[in-house]
Amino acid sequence: MPSSNIIASKDNPRLVKLRRIRDGRDRERIFIEGRRLTDEAFAAGLANIECFIREDRYTSDLRGQIDQLLGERAFVVKEKIFRSLADTAESQGIILTADRPSYRPADVFSRFKNENCVPIAVMMESANNPSNVGAVIRTAAAAGAAGVIVSGGSADPFSPKSLRASMGAAFRIPVAESQDVADILDAARKAGCRLVGTSPAGGSDIFTADVTAKTLYIFGSEAHGMTEETAAQMDSAVRIPMAETESLNLAVACGVILFEAARKLSGSMN
């Protein structure tokens, strides 16, 4: 590694930019921290990766891999300075930045034709907790869904906290972003999607409701649910029957509904 790739000043321009990315002030790049997430990023082939590695971690187990994959796009950072960059209390000593993945809602719906996924997708409206957003993405990937769409007013699905909660799933399935809910629903209609809202009170019992392929399940915020405008656009709604409680965490509710839908669809398609 060239000596110019060893960073010993906290004011290094690359570190100034890195902090902007970490803090969400540069929306074109994403901040990826920790060995598991960085492995997922490499496996996904994210574009224009740069690596910042703590000096004591630049050892034989990582050096060969990093040098081979990134060459001069890898930088060793002095330990004291690295601590000021990390977003976690117990950093594993490796941070990547990469171009932000860019998908449209139509990209998610086009995957309904993919035999390796279940023809269902998720939209989150005003889901403002990044841990919930990441957990929903992880749940959707586990259920085999075609992808996830995040509307305006929701937490950034590629923020450090969301990425940690998604456990790398945000790199494995398309995560589309759109500020305008009307545009998302219009794209869904054009793709032949059925729009199904989720509600803690109204709607059909998910365990007895009919499930059809090419369905977009819409989840609102935990506090308020879907907006009235969005709810009015739904073809139908489903609920989870519950005893002695009013509601579930967003990611838990998403898991129950998606896995039940996937189970029914798998049976109908086999």
Residue frames as qw, qx, qy, qz and C-alpha x, y, z in Angstrom:
[[0.000, 0.888, 0.460, 0.000, 0.00, 0.00, 0.00],
 [0.384, 0.557, -0.051, 0.735, 1.40, 3.44, -0.92],
 [0.309, -0.223, -0.506, 0.774, 2.29, 5.72, 1.98],
 [0.196, -0.114, -0.132, -0.965, -0.20, 8.24, 0.58],
 [0.607, -0.330, -0.566, -0.450, -2.96, 5.79, 1.51],
 [0.506, -0.320, -0.643, 0.477, -2.08, 5.95, 5.21],
 [0.150, -0.762, -0.215, -0.592, -4.22, 8.61, 6.89],
 [0.528, -0.180, -0.541, 0.630, -2.81, 10.25, 10.01],
 [0.032, 0.016, 0.166, -0.985, -4.86, 13.47, 10.18],
 [0.214, 0.511, 0.767, -0.323, -8.51, 13.83, 11.19],
 [0.268, 0.716, 0.053, -0.642, -8.74, 16.74, 8.75],
 [0.251, -0.108, 0.796, 0.540, -7.83, 14.61, 5.75],
 [0.433, 0.176, -0.219, -0.857, -10.30, 15.51, 2.95],
 [0.484, -0.057, -0.824, -0.287, -11.33, 11.88, 2.54],
 [0.242, -0.285, -0.811, 0.451, -12.26, 11.69, 6.21],
 [0.211, 0.242, 0.178, -0.930, -14.18, 14.96, 6.02],
 [0.531, 0.082, -0.501, -0.679, -16.22, 13.45, 3.19],
 [0.407, -0.105, -0.905, 0.065, -16.58, 10.17, 5.09],
 [0.006, -0.267, -0.642, 0.719, -18.16, 11.98, 8.04],
 [0.406, 0.208, -0.112, -0.883, -20.61, 13.71, 5.70],
 [0.547, 0.010, -0.739, -0.393, -21.66, 10.33, 4.33],
 [0.289, -0.151, -0.865, 0.382, -21.96, 8.82, 7.82],
 [0.080, 0.324, 0.477, -0.813, -24.16, 11.71, 8.99],
 [0.365, 0.602, 0.710, 0.017, -26.48, 11.54, 5.97],
 [0.077, 0.807, -0.003, -0.585, -25.30, 14.82, 4.47],
 [0.167, 0.434, -0.686, -0.560, -24.15, 13.15, 1.24],
 [0.779, 0.168, 0.400, -0.453, -27.07, 11.18, -0.17],
 [0.690, 0.550, -0.395, -0.256, -25.15, 9.85, -3.16],
 [0.432, 0.351, -0.801, 0.221, -22.94, 7.57, -1.04],
 [0.803, -0.498, -0.163, -0.285, -23.60, 5.17, 1.83],
 [0.092, -0.633, 0.675, -0.368, -21.62, 4.33, 4.97],
 [0.922, -0.074, -0.341, -0.168, -21.10, 0.62, 5.70],
 [0.119, -0.660, 0.639, -0.377, -19.44, -0.51, 8.92],
 [0.725, -0.270, 0.570, -0.277, -18.48, -3.90, 10.31],
 [0.172, -0.306, 0.877, 0.328, -17.14, -7.12, 8.85],
 [0.418, 0.371, 0.828, -0.052, -20.49, -8.74, 8.06],
 [0.378, 0.822, 0.263, -0.335, -21.93, -5.73, 6.24],
 [0.075, 0.732, -0.503, -0.453, -18.72, -5.08, 4.34],
 [0.305, -0.088, 0.920, 0.230, -18.64, -8.72, 3.20],
 [0.423, 0.605, 0.658, -0.150, -22.24, -8.32, 2.01],
 [0.233, 0.861, -0.061, -0.448, -21.32, -5.13, 0.16],
 [0.086, -0.501, 0.753, 0.418, -18.45, -6.84, -1.65],
 [0.357, 0.176, 0.914, 0.081, -20.67, -9.81, -2.53],
 [0.377, 0.742, 0.486, -0.269, -23.35, -7.49, -3.91],
 [0.552, 0.264, 0.359, 0.705, -20.82, -5.72, -6.13],
 [0.029, -0.918, -0.282, 0.278, -21.68, -2.21, -4.96],
 [0.576, 0.679, 0.085, 0.446, -20.21, 0.49, -7.17],
 [0.241, 0.723, -0.238, 0.602, -17.14, 2.61, -6.41],
 [0.776, -0.584, -0.223, 0.090, -16.29, 1.12, -3.04],
 [0.242, 0.667, -0.486, 0.510, -13.66, 2.79, -0.88],
 [0.809, -0.376, -0.435, 0.122, -12.35, 1.13, 2.26],
 [0.066, -0.740, 0.407, -0.532, -11.11, 2.69, 5.50],
 [0.870, -0.205, -0.441, 0.082, -9.47, 0.23, 7.84],
 [0.486, -0.845, 0.206, -0.088, -8.13, 0.80, 11.34],
 [0.247, 0.722, -0.645, 0.043, -4.35, 0.43, 11.46],
 [0.360, -0.348, 0.833, -0.236, -4.35, -2.53, 13.85],
 [0.788, 0.270, 0.468, -0.296, -6.88, -4.40, 11.64],
 [0.602, 0.697, -0.326, -0.214, -4.73, -4.15, 8.52],
 [0.491, -0.448, 0.747, 0.001, -3.28, -7.58, 9.19],
 [0.047, -0.213, 0.887, 0.407, -2.76, -10.67, 7.11],
 [0.278, 0.384, 0.872, -0.120, -6.38, -11.87, 7.36],
 [0.318, 0.820, 0.366, -0.304, -7.72, -8.70, 5.73],
 [0.118, -0.675, 0.372, 0.626, -4.75, -7.26, 3.90],
 [0.254, -0.045, 0.828, 0.498, -4.75, -9.69, 1.00],
 [0.212, 0.623, 0.751, 0.048, -8.50, -9.42, 0.41],
 [0.039, 0.888, 0.197, -0.414, -8.60, -5.64, 0.66],
 [0.165, -0.583, 0.485, 0.630, -5.53, -5.06, -1.49],
 [0.269, 0.110, 0.857, 0.425, -6.75, -7.48, -4.16],
 [0.167, 0.697, 0.697, 0.017, -10.27, -6.06, -4.32],
 [0.001, 0.958, 0.249, -0.139, -9.58, -2.36, -3.93],
 [0.662, 0.324, 0.013, 0.675, -5.93, -1.58, -4.48],
 [0.251, 0.145, -0.163, 0.943, -5.43, 2.17, -4.15],
 [0.417, -0.520, -0.264, -0.697, -9.06, 2.64, -3.03],
 [0.755, -0.485, -0.421, 0.132, -8.15, 1.26, 0.40],
 [0.076, 0.729, -0.295, 0.613, -6.89, 3.51, 3.20],
 [0.638, -0.264, -0.604, 0.397, -5.33, 2.70, 6.56],
 [0.213, -0.801, -0.036, -0.558, -6.41, 5.06, 9.35],
 [0.199, 0.303, -0.692, 0.625, -4.56, 5.61, 12.62],
 [0.323, -0.374, -0.859, 0.132, -6.44, 4.00, 15.52],
 [0.078, -0.424, -0.446, 0.784, -7.21, 7.18, 17.49],
 [0.247, 0.221, -0.265, -0.906, -8.60, 8.91, 14.41],
 [0.317, -0.145, -0.853, -0.388, -10.63, 5.87, 13.38],
 [0.133, -0.395, -0.798, 0.435, -12.52, 5.93, 16.68],
 [0.156, 0.437, 0.176, -0.868, -13.94, 9.34, 15.72],
 [0.322, 0.176, -0.590, -0.719, -15.24, 7.92, 12.43],
 [0.154, -0.157, -0.975, -0.031, -17.03, 4.82, 13.68],
 [0.482, -0.339, -0.196, -0.784, -20.81, 4.84, 14.11],
 [0.838, -0.347, -0.404, -0.121, -20.78, 1.96, 16.60],
 [0.491, -0.797, 0.308, -0.168, -19.41, 1.80, 20.14],
 [0.696, -0.345, 0.604, 0.177, -17.52, -1.45, 19.50],
 [0.559, 0.694, -0.273, -0.362, -16.19, -0.92, 16.00],
 [0.940, 0.002, 0.299, 0.165, -14.71, -3.87, 14.12],
 [0.392, -0.585, 0.380, 0.600, -12.23, -1.54, 12.47],
 [0.278, 0.083, 0.689, 0.664, -13.47, -1.53, 8.89],
 [0.332, 0.659, 0.326, -0.591, -15.67, 0.98, 7.05],
 [0.379, 0.228, 0.641, 0.627, -16.69, 1.09, 3.40],
 [0.339, 0.562, 0.155, -0.738, -18.34, 3.81, 1.40],
 [0.325, 0.173, 0.814, 0.450, -20.10, 3.05, -1.87],
 [0.241, -0.104, -0.342, -0.902, -22.50, 4.56, -4.36],
 [0.501, 0.107, 0.544, -0.665, -26.06, 4.47, -3.08],
 [0.229, 0.223, 0.910, 0.264, -28.07, 1.66, -4.73],
 [0.313, 0.275, -0.030, -0.909, -30.70, 3.16, -7.01],
 [0.079, 0.276, 0.935, 0.210, -33.96, 1.36, -7.79],
 [0.387, -0.100, -0.138, -0.906, -37.36, 2.54, -8.98],
 [0.654, 0.021, 0.542, -0.527, -40.64, 0.97, -7.83],
 [0.810, 0.427, -0.186, -0.356, -40.97, -0.52, -11.32],
 [0.337, 0.500, -0.792, 0.094, -37.71, -2.40, -10.75],
 [0.353, -0.143, 0.797, -0.468, -39.29, -4.13, -7.76],
 [0.750, 0.292, 0.298, -0.512, -42.46, -5.07, -9.66],
 [0.613, 0.543, -0.507, -0.270, -40.46, -6.43, -12.60],
 [0.035, 0.370, -0.909, 0.190, -39.07, -9.11, -10.27],
 [0.736, 0.039, 0.402, -0.543, -42.53, -10.68, -9.93],
 [0.835, 0.425, -0.258, -0.237, -41.54, -12.67, -13.03],
 [0.192, 0.564, -0.778, 0.200, -38.45, -14.04, -11.28],
 [0.829, -0.193, -0.484, -0.202, -39.03, -17.65, -10.32],
 [0.556, 0.050, -0.609, 0.563, -36.58, -17.28, -7.42],
 [0.058, -0.026, 0.429, -0.901, -38.81, -14.86, -5.52],
 [0.097, 0.550, 0.804, -0.203, -42.38, -14.81, -4.26],
 [0.140, 0.469, 0.400, 0.775, -44.54, -12.36, -6.30],
 [0.336, -0.860, -0.381, 0.042, -45.22, -10.03, -3.39],
 [0.415, 0.376, -0.185, 0.807, -43.63, -6.74, -2.37],
 [0.381, -0.652, -0.490, 0.436, -43.70, -4.30, 0.54],
 [0.172, 0.650, 0.060, 0.738, -44.22, -0.56, 0.70],
 [0.416, -0.467, -0.512, 0.588, -43.55, 1.44, 3.86],
 [0.030, 0.761, 0.253, 0.596, -45.31, 4.76, 4.32],
 [0.237, -0.780, 0.209, -0.541, -43.95, 7.20, 6.93],
 [0.908, -0.311, -0.217, 0.178, -42.00, 4.49, 8.74],
 [0.116, 0.909, -0.241, 0.320, -39.67, 6.82, 10.60],
 [0.674, -0.605, 0.423, -0.009, -37.75, 4.38, 12.82],
 [0.389, 0.642, -0.628, -0.206, -34.55, 3.28, 11.02],
 [0.237, -0.250, 0.926, -0.156, -34.31, 0.05, 13.01],
 [0.645, 0.354, 0.564, -0.374, -37.83, -0.89, 11.92],
 [0.578, 0.698, -0.214, -0.364, -37.11, 0.02, 8.31],
 [0.164, 0.546, -0.818, -0.076, -34.01, -2.18, 8.29],
 [0.388, -0.050, 0.879, -0.273, -35.81, -5.04, 10.03],
 [0.698, 0.494, 0.291, -0.430, -38.66, -4.92, 7.49],
 [0.483, 0.670, -0.500, -0.260, -36.13, -5.15, 4.65],
 [0.059, -0.365, 0.923, -0.108, -34.50, -8.14, 6.34],
 [0.551, 0.186, 0.704, -0.408, -37.92, -9.76, 6.85],
 [0.671, 0.600, -0.008, -0.436, -38.96, -9.18, 3.24],
 [0.331, 0.587, -0.723, -0.154, -35.75, -10.75, 1.97],
 [0.234, -0.185, 0.924, -0.240, -36.22, -13.76, 4.26],
 [0.619, 0.358, 0.542, -0.442, -39.79, -14.25, 3.03],
 [0.497, 0.143, 0.695, 0.499, -38.59, -14.22, -0.58],
 [0.274, 0.838, 0.337, -0.329, -40.36, -10.98, -1.52],
 [0.640, 0.598, 0.218, 0.431, -39.52, -9.22, -4.77],
 [0.382, 0.295, -0.158, 0.862, -38.39, -6.09, -2.98],
 [0.249, -0.667, -0.508, 0.485, -39.22, -3.16, -0.72],
 [0.197, 0.630, 0.237, 0.713, -40.36, 0.36, -1.52],
 [0.357, -0.471, -0.439, 0.677, -39.79, 3.19, 0.95],
 [0.137, 0.814, 0.400, 0.398, -41.89, 6.34, 0.57],
 [0.146, 0.546, -0.197, 0.801, -41.21, 9.90, 1.63],
 [0.545, -0.608, 0.143, -0.560, -41.39, 10.56, 5.35],
 [0.969, -0.212, -0.113, 0.052, -39.72, 7.26, 6.14],
 [0.506, -0.710, 0.410, 0.267, -36.28, 6.74, 7.64],
 [0.375, 0.684, -0.565, -0.270, -33.38, 6.37, 5.23],
 [0.992, -0.036, 0.037, -0.111, -33.14, 2.64, 4.38],
 [0.798, 0.358, -0.237, 0.422, -29.40, 3.04, 3.76],
 [0.230, -0.834, 0.325, -0.383, -28.51, 4.91, 6.95],
 [0.219, 0.400, -0.846, 0.277, -25.97, 3.13, 9.18],
 [0.435, -0.080, 0.685, -0.579, -28.67, 2.15, 11.69],
 [0.815, 0.303, 0.049, -0.491, -31.03, 0.82, 9.00],
 [0.615, 0.485, -0.617, -0.078, -28.24, -1.16, 7.37],
 [0.032, -0.312, 0.867, -0.387, -27.28, -2.78, 10.67],
 [0.615, 0.090, 0.528, -0.579, -30.91, -3.78, 11.27],
 [0.797, 0.432, -0.157, -0.392, -31.21, -5.20, 7.75],
 [0.721, -0.360, 0.575, 0.140, -28.11, -7.36, 8.31],
 [0.199, -0.318, 0.698, 0.611, -27.07, -6.83, 4.69],
 [0.428, 0.482, 0.764, 0.009, -30.49, -7.66, 3.20],
 [0.245, 0.856, 0.095, -0.445, -30.64, -4.14, 1.71],
 [0.030, 0.601, -0.644, -0.473, -27.88, -5.29, -0.64],
 [0.266, -0.011, 0.954, 0.139, -29.64, -8.55, -1.58],
 [0.250, 0.632, 0.726, 0.103, -33.06, -7.36, -2.74],
 [0.173, 0.479, 0.224, 0.831, -34.08, -4.14, -4.50],
 [0.198, -0.636, -0.510, 0.544, -34.90, -1.32, -2.09],
 [0.226, 0.546, 0.386, 0.708, -36.59, 1.44, -4.06],
 [0.163, -0.466, -0.394, 0.775, -37.17, 4.96, -2.80],
 [0.067, 0.518, 0.495, 0.695, -39.83, 7.41, -3.95],
 [0.014, 0.036, 0.379, -0.924, -41.05, 10.59, -2.29],
 [0.507, 0.043, -0.106, -0.855, -44.50, 10.43, -3.86],
 [0.460, 0.059, 0.844, -0.269, -46.88, 7.69, -2.69],
 [0.661, 0.560, 0.190, -0.462, -49.20, 8.39, -5.64],
 [0.415, 0.641, -0.587, -0.268, -46.36, 7.62, -8.06],
 [0.149, -0.266, 0.945, -0.120, -45.65, 4.33, -6.27],
 [0.550, 0.289, 0.682, -0.386, -49.28, 3.23, -6.38],
 [0.596, 0.658, -0.111, -0.447, -49.55, 4.28, -10.03],
 [0.238, 0.535, -0.796, -0.156, -46.50, 2.16, -10.90],
 [0.323, -0.047, 0.909, -0.258, -48.03, -0.73, -8.98],
 [0.642, 0.479, 0.370, -0.470, -51.29, -0.45, -10.92],
 [0.508, 0.670, -0.407, -0.358, -49.44, -0.36, -14.23],
 [0.100, 0.394, -0.913, 0.008, -47.61, -3.55, -13.20],
 [0.663, -0.190, -0.604, -0.400, -50.94, -5.25, -12.50],
 [0.217, 0.081, -0.785, 0.574, -50.50, -5.25, -8.73],
 [0.483, -0.671, -0.520, -0.215, -53.22, -5.73, -6.18],
 [0.069, 0.505, -0.390, 0.767, -52.91, -3.14, -3.41],
 [0.677, -0.479, -0.558, -0.015, -53.47, -4.55, 0.07],
 [0.116, -0.709, 0.315, -0.621, -53.33, -2.33, 3.12],
 [0.548, -0.132, -0.751, 0.343, -52.52, -3.51, 6.61],
 [0.348, -0.579, 0.049, -0.735, -54.50, -2.50, 9.66],
 [0.042, 0.140, -0.865, 0.480, -54.62, -3.57, 13.32],
 [0.420, 0.220, 0.564, -0.676, -58.42, -3.35, 13.32],
 [0.697, 0.475, 0.068, -0.533, -60.14, -3.42, 9.92],
 [0.392, 0.518, -0.695, -0.309, -59.73, -5.82, 7.05],
 [0.932, -0.015, -0.285, -0.225, -59.75, -9.58, 6.61],
 [0.748, -0.524, 0.405, 0.042, -57.97, -12.03, 8.87],
 [0.223, 0.680, -0.642, -0.275, -54.63, -12.73, 7.13],
 [0.276, -0.213, 0.937, -0.035, -54.93, -16.42, 7.99],
 [0.499, 0.433, 0.739, -0.133, -58.25, -16.80, 6.16],
 [0.324, 0.766, -0.059, -0.552, -57.92, -14.08, 3.51],
 [0.844, 0.453, 0.217, 0.191, -57.38, -14.95, -0.13],
 [0.327, -0.686, 0.371, 0.534, -53.85, -14.20, -1.31],
 [0.756, 0.628, 0.177, 0.050, -53.05, -13.52, -4.94],
 [0.697, -0.017, 0.182, 0.694, -49.78, -13.17, -6.81],
 [0.266, 0.421, 0.178, 0.849, -48.50, -9.70, -7.71],
 [0.390, -0.828, -0.396, -0.075, -49.59, -8.08, -4.46],
 [0.276, 0.451, -0.323, 0.785, -48.11, -4.96, -2.88],
 [0.528, -0.625, -0.543, 0.188, -48.58, -4.91, 0.91],
 [0.113, 0.676, -0.090, 0.723, -48.62, -1.40, 2.35],
 [0.591, -0.466, -0.511, 0.416, -47.52, -0.76, 5.94],
 [0.028, -0.887, -0.047, -0.458, -48.00, 2.62, 7.59],
 [0.105, 0.530, -0.578, 0.612, -46.28, 4.07, 10.62],
 [0.365, -0.211, -0.855, 0.303, -46.62, 2.30, 13.97],
 [0.021, 0.242, 0.449, -0.860, -48.19, 5.38, 15.52],
 [0.420, 0.399, 0.101, -0.809, -50.74, 6.29, 12.85],
 [0.665, 0.301, 0.681, 0.054, -50.92, 3.52, 10.25],
 [0.381, 0.333, 0.528, 0.682, -51.56, 4.41, 6.62],
 [0.118, 0.198, 0.060, -0.971, -52.71, 7.90, 5.74],
 [0.545, 0.464, 0.521, -0.464, -56.39, 8.26, 4.81],
 [0.469, 0.664, -0.306, -0.495, -55.40, 9.13, 1.24],
 [0.156, 0.383, -0.896, -0.160, -53.38, 5.94, 0.86],
 [0.331, 0.114, 0.878, -0.325, -55.96, 3.75, 2.60],
 [0.574, 0.529, 0.236, -0.579, -58.60, 4.97, 0.16],
 [0.445, 0.582, -0.549, -0.402, -56.57, 3.58, -2.74],
 [0.246, -0.268, 0.929, -0.073, -56.42, 0.02, -1.43],
 [0.540, -0.026, -0.678, -0.497, -58.16, -2.90, -3.12],
 [0.784, -0.453, -0.404, -0.125, -58.51, -4.60, 0.26],
 [0.123, -0.701, 0.533, -0.458, -56.96, -4.72, 3.73],
 [0.793, -0.124, -0.591, 0.081, -55.72, -7.46, 6.05],
 [0.377, -0.725, 0.358, -0.451, -55.19, -7.66, 9.78],
 [0.425, 0.187, -0.849, 0.251, -53.46, -10.02, 12.19],
 [0.675, -0.586, -0.309, -0.325, -55.83, -11.48, 14.80],
 [0.305, 0.369, -0.619, 0.622, -54.37, -10.84, 18.25],
 [0.620, -0.597, -0.509, -0.023, -55.24, -11.64, 21.84],
 [0.565, -0.727, -0.202, 0.335, -54.72, -9.20, 24.71],
 [0.389, -0.392, 0.197, 0.810, -52.77, -6.65, 22.68],
 [0.391, 0.778, 0.207, -0.446, -53.63, -3.86, 20.28],
 [0.573, 0.780, -0.233, -0.092, -50.73, -3.97, 17.87],
 [0.904, -0.127, 0.143, 0.384, -47.38, -5.47, 16.93],
 [0.287, -0.617, 0.367, 0.635, -44.02, -3.96, 16.09],
 [0.540, 0.654, -0.192, -0.494, -43.91, -3.02, 12.40],
 [0.247, 0.483, -0.818, -0.193, -41.28, -5.61, 11.47],
 [0.285, 0.013, 0.922, -0.261, -43.06, -8.36, 13.41],
 [0.586, 0.506, 0.379, -0.506, -46.37, -7.57, 11.71],
 [0.460, 0.643, -0.453, -0.412, -44.64, -7.52, 8.35],
 [0.006, 0.333, -0.942, -0.029, -43.11, -10.93, 9.05],
 [0.457, 0.221, 0.781, -0.364, -46.44, -12.53, 9.98],
 [0.593, 0.628, 0.164, -0.477, -48.20, -11.18, 6.90],
 [0.374, 0.653, -0.570, -0.330, -45.43, -11.85, 4.38],
 [0.079, -0.259, 0.962, -0.016, -44.68, -15.38, 5.54],
 [0.522, 0.335, 0.691, -0.371, -48.39, -16.27, 5.54],
 [0.566, 0.689, -0.068, -0.448, -48.77, -14.81, 2.04],
 [0.208, 0.569, -0.766, -0.212, -45.66, -16.67, 0.85],
 [0.335, -0.057, 0.923, -0.182, -46.94, -19.92, 2.36],
 [0.604, 0.499, 0.481, -0.393, -50.28, -19.64, 0.58],
 [0.488, 0.735, -0.283, -0.376, -48.73, -18.62, -2.73],
 [0.021, -0.459, 0.881, 0.115, -46.16, -21.42, -2.60],
 [0.460, 0.151, 0.847, -0.220, -48.99, -23.90, -2.15],
 [0.585, 0.647, 0.291, -0.393, -51.06, -22.45, -5.00],
 [0.379, 0.755, -0.434, -0.312, -48.13, -22.34, -7.43],
 [0.189, -0.375, 0.906, 0.052, -46.85, -25.89, -6.76]]
